């Protein structure tokens, strides 16, 4: 769905408290991956094709409907949370 949040990292407070370094590493990897996609769209599409087995047309169509962000608006995230 266009405009929907695709990927959100959410952790419980107790997990964060016990694994702060791990959570920081995961966030850094997510940011690096997002920046890579933004700066290397064609290569990212080829990687997606390799790992998903989907055709290039479908990958590019899907990628054109995603806004790649690593710092979304917190209200947007709250709107999509199911509690």
MODELLER restraints for C-alpha pairs under 7 A, 6 or more apart:
rsr = mdl.restraints
at = mdl.atoms
rsr.add(forms.Gaussian(group=physical.xy_distance, feature=features.Distance(at['CA:2:A'], at['CA:65:A']), mean=5.92, stdev=0.5))
rsr.add(forms.Gaussian(group=physical.xy_distance, feature=features.Distance(at['CA:16:A'], at['CA:23:A']), mean=6.69, stdev=0.5))
rsr.add(forms.Gaussian(group=physical.xy_distance, feature=features.Distance(at['CA:31:A'], at['CA:70:A']), mean=5.58, stdev=0.5))
rsr.add(forms.Gaussian(group=physical.xy_distance, feature=features.Distance(at['CA:34:A'], at['CA:68:A']), mean=6.23, stdev=0.5))
rsr.add(forms.Gaussian(group=physical.xy_distance, feature=features.Distance(at['CA:34:A'], at['CA:69:A']), mean=6.67, stdev=0.5))
rsr.add(forms.Gaussian(group=physical.xy_distance, feature=features.Distance(at['CA:34:A'], at['CA:70:A']), mean=6.53, stdev=0.5))
rsr.add(forms.Gaussian(group=physical.xy_distance, feature=features.Distance(at['CA:37:A'], at['CA:44:A']), mean=5.49, stdev=0.5))
rsr.add(forms.Gaussian(group=physical.xy_distance, feature=features.Distance(at['CA:38:A'], at['CA:68:A']), mean=7.00, stdev=0.5))
rsr.add(forms.Gaussian(group=physical.xy_distance, feature=features.Distance(at['CA:45:A'], at['CA:59:A']), mean=6.21, stdev=0.5))
rsr.add(forms.Gaussian(group=physical.xy_distance, feature=features.Distance(at['CA:45:A'], at['CA:60:A']), mean=6.55, stdev=0.5))
rsr.add(forms.Gaussian(group=physical.xy_distance, feature=features.Distance(at['CA:49:A'], at['CA:55:A']), mean=6.19, stdev=0.5))
rsr.add(forms.Gaussian(group=physical.xy_distance, feature=features.Distance(at['CA:49:A'], at['CA:56:A']), mean=6.25, stdev=0.5))
rsr.add(forms.Gaussian(group=physical.xy_distance, feature=features.Distance(at['CA:49:A'], at['CA:59:A']), mean=6.67, stdev=0.5))
